[in-house]
């Protein structure tokens, strides 16, 4: 029997839940008391749960647990820019374990760090020019990291407000791949710059080479060539603004988004809903069965995830502190928890 753990990062601490059937969830003792947890990631290969902890007193760190969040270490060393750098590391926004003991961390101000010993020591990926970007509304953050599942050495990152970048040599050189992504906040005639777009989230398909899904500050996009070109696919949605995007692990044409209204950043028509496409973004269906309305909340970029099971399980947390899950690919939703602090991240991990 498999035990699933749901790890919910909030403005105050990490909340933990577990289930053996994906229908009934039990609350466990919360962890990391009082500290904002912007992001978490689980490596089954390493048996390590990572959390990006942004303590106002101790500063930012990447913490590790080997028992699904019961006990934690104090984090590794080296997660800092050089002493003469004009910018400082103020928050951890992204963590991505890859093969072996390698882990990447994205930080504010927008920079990328790498560890080759599962987080004991960190070094900056200096080829990424963190000083060249402007901050977005939420800060100057490198928030998404993804290794290409089909091309060894190829790595993608996104930051606000720099856009999406790709390295084909393990991080030694980087190029912007924002061609065709619209920066709607720029003046007419300047809305398609090489960089400067406010990409909110992207995800690579694990089942089709070159397929990338992207949620922009305005616009939902799909690429079929690794980011060389992009197609806008958000037209049928009630709003093409949002933060989160999830792809089905076995169906490259199936993806999920949570649209928001630009100004207040809550769901369109005050109806909390997930939208799903099964045809690469040509059509979108609203999935809101058993979700409450009216609602005045949103879903942030790392607060929506999937478990990889069949049928696919989906999980998201809201800015108003509620966690919902679906065990049938979004057809029906049930409440896991409510009245939590503002939710930044949701991660699912399994123990056989």
Secondary structure, DSSP 8 states (H G I E B T S, - for coil): --EEEEEEEESS-EEEEEESSSS--EE---BSTT-EEEEEEEETTTTEEEEEEEETTTEEEEEEESSTTSS-----B--S--TT-SS---EEEEEEE-STT-EEEEEETTEEEEESSTTSB-EE-TTS-GGG---BTTBSEEEEEEE-SSSTT-EEEEEETTEEEEESSTTSS-EE--TT---TTS-TT-SS-SS---EEEEEE-SSSTT-EEEEESS-EEEESSTTSS-EE--TTSS-S-EEEEEE-SS-TT-EEEEE--TTT-S-GGGB--EEEESSTTS--EEE-TT--BS------TBSEEE---SS--EEEE-TTS-EEEESSTTSS-EEEE-S-S-EEEEEEEEE-
